[in-house]
Amino acid sequence: MKHDRLGDQPALVVEHLSKRFGERIAFEDLSFEVGYGEVFGFLGPNGAGKTTTVRTLGTLIAPSSGTATVAGIPLSAVNGQEIRARISIMPESPGLYQRLTVAENLECFAGLYELDDINGRIERVLRSVNLLDRAGSTCGSLSKGLRQRVALARALLSDPAILFLDEPTSGLDPVATHDVYDLIASLRERGVTIFLTTHRLEEAERLCHRVAILNTTLRTIGSPDSLRRQMFKRTMVIQLREPLDDPARLFGVLPSVERWERTSAATYELTVSDQEVAAPAAAEALVKYGAHILSLAESRHSLEDVYLQLIDEDVEAKR
């Protein structure tokens, strides 16, 4: 079953959405859009409001204020059933029946959703998560990584227009984590819209088209590359065999070099406005100078650097 993509409309539209529990603010004044086929990362510390946002957009709890449109449907209590038919949520804890087999778990949930062609759907989703040969295994006999795959298969049963994944690799070992990464990447290639909450910054950097950083309020949003460009100047690191006698004379006149500093005996870090101009100019000048270049490369800030620059407090501890 293929969902109508509703022309050029986004999969999610959130406008000034807030949720409070009494005096406590879970999240406040969130506004963003997610396009169909996009993998959208939602990052933030414990207590920042990530899971509460998913529960709100998934119609499990009502917002305190603001509006949203989910898969083309206005978020409201009266539209809850219609929205739930077009989305799936995979929570951090899979919540599977341990004594039932993998297939029996999926049959149970397919029945709750009153889906057609249950056997065909189960075969398709198990094949997509590479678990077809474990259909007869009880869930209690599976490793945590395999149970996460079953939970992902369950979330895909209804062919959702939007898939919410809440910390899908929490508690998994590196091998199981890598398997889940591969599954999410395959869904991305198929054009599935994914809203991914995670603590793992390398996970977001690897999988997401764009990320939002939340700390009860939205701190920033954009692609990992664009956020790096916004937060940090571009730098280039040059390592030489021996230090330069007069580095100021060389680096001070290079095009696109805004400043430079020596970070070790024969290593120099240059802040540049245009890497494609500065790198060849620096290499040419160093060769003419008679310097022996060991390495010359752009210093790339990680998404973790962006995150730490923006998140400077422990929200959970203050509650």
Secondary structure, DSSP 8 states (H G I E B T S, - for coil): ------TT--SEEEEEEEEEETTEEEEEEEEEEE-TT-EEEEE--TTSSHHHHHHHHTTSS--SEEEEEETTEE-SGGGHHHHHTTEEEE-SS----TTSBHHHHHHHHHHHTT-SSHHHHHHHHHHHTT-GGGTTSBGGGS-HHHHHHHHHHHHHTT--SEEEEESTTTT--HHHHHHHHHHHHHHHHTT-EEEEEES-HHHHHHH-SEEEEESSSEEEEE-HHHHHHHHS-EEEEEEESS--S-HHHHHTT-TTEEEEEEEETTEEEEEES-HHHHHHHHHHHHHHHT--EEEEEEE---HHHHHHHH--S-TGGG-
